[in-house]
């Protein structure tokens, strides 16, 4: 599910200048990317734990940033950090064969370049409190999207149920039609051939009848539809369960099409597969 929220550190006024931004997009599992300023890496574990309590599915990025103030002097060299790196490099020259350090590599090391006029970070408790506010906003945004998606999912379910009823009412599924088709197939099977033993004839008739009978597939399609509606009424993180049900829906539709010997029933089966694919695509968008 997609969503965005932000929260300033230090209350609505955001007096500290620090701010959290959280974004989420669709994902099969939970993938979290946490971006924290240098020196605040210690908060990553707590930030991930706070997120996992609210969200179980999606690609989520969490960013803590301090907007640069007007008149900032930009980047500056931390001479002490650079001297320390160079000193370590000289100590290792006799032990490790390596090329001399390049300027771009040195400047890329964390702590060597700093942002000028940096504001010291607030207290950890204050920072994590603001993160909870941001995650609350993200949860509300995702919940609103979920309410909108629910109507779409129900529409796809209604289409699947309508097509299931059509398949059950199809002439190809009626006993008289099945009987006539079996008689024609048996007559063709026996034409110009020696009489089959009774037990072989019974086996052939049973095989033909089993192929023509789609009642089990229709019953399972109805049961899956009821299960999907129950999940939507239940609420919570049901995306993975709906994914699984979509696979089961598709399995029954495939079997129905493979058993069909009637173009009308095959057409209904293909429409079913289309509706199920649409349901599956939307199920991937919810938690």
PyMOL commands that set and color helices and strands:
alter all, ss='L'
color gray80, all
select helices_A, chain A and resi 41-54+79-92+103-108+124-169+171-173+175-190+198-212+215-234+239-259+263-283
alter helices_A, ss='H'
color red, helices_A
select strands_A, chain A and resi 3-8+18-25+30-35+58-66+75-77+113-115
alter strands_A, ss='S'
color yellow, strands_A
deselect
rebuild
show_as cartoon
